[in-house]
Structure formats: structure tokens, C-alpha cells
Amino acid sequence: MNDDTFNMDIRKFLKKVGVTSQREIELAVHDALQAGKLVGNEKFAVKMTLEVPALNIHHVIDGEIALE
């Protein structure tokens, strides 16, 4: 195993997850605000699930995102 390659691939994957997840949340909030479904002071429960079937990993991260 090449530790450097392994580390870089993990970092690339996590960066992609972070960037695309942020974009999806921002777009959904923007659309909901424009449609009048949100006031702009809400808090949302969020959940991210990481699965790696080949390694039998199922890891859930819970959190909260506030608009104010």
C-alpha cells in the first residue's frame, strides 16, 4: 500500500463530499427562501452517512445548521 496515494485519495473524496454537500444545502435553502417556505431564522437537523461496503463501514454524523 502506498500511504501517500491512499491519503490523497481520501482527501480528494472528502473535499468533493464537502464542496458538493455545501452547494446542495445552499441551493435548497435559497430555493426554499424564494418560495416562501422558510423565514430565514430556522435551524435544520442534518445527517451525513459514510458507507464503505467493502470495509463494512457505516458511520453516521448528526449535526445542526442554523440560518442565523
N, C-alpha and C positions, 0 to 999 in steps of 0.2 A: 504494500500500500504506500502511496505517495502522500504523506501528510499535507504537503503544501497544496497539491491538487484538490485533495479532499476538503481542506479548509476553505479554499477559494470557491469551490462549487457550493458549499453550504452558504457562504456569504452571498454569492450571486443569487441563490434561490431565496434567501431571506430578504434581500434587497427588493427583489421582484415582488415578493409577497407584501412587503411593507408599502411600496410605491403603488401597486395596483389596488391594495385594500384601502389606502387613504383616498385614492381617486374615486373609488366606488362609493365610499361613505360620503365624501364631499358632494358628489353628483346627486346622490339620493337625498341628502339634506337640502341642497339647493332646489331641486325639483319640488320637494315637499313644501318648502317655504313659498315658492312661487305659486303652488296650487292652493295655498292657504291651509294646508294640513298641519303646519307647525307654526308656533308663535315666534320661536327663536330663543326661548329660555329653557327648553327641555333638556333632560338627561336621558341617555339611552344605555340600556344594558347591552353589552357586546360579548360575543363569544367567538374565539378562534380555535379551530380544531386542526391539529397537526396529525397526519396519518402517514406512516411508512409501513405498509403491509409486509414487506419483505423482512422487516426488523420487528414486527409485532408491536409497533409504537402507535398508541392512540393517546394523545396528550391534549387536554382542553385547558384553555386560558380564558378566564372570565374577567370582565372589567366594566368600566363605565366611561361614557364620553358625554361631556357637558357642552352645551352650546354657549353658555355664559359662564 
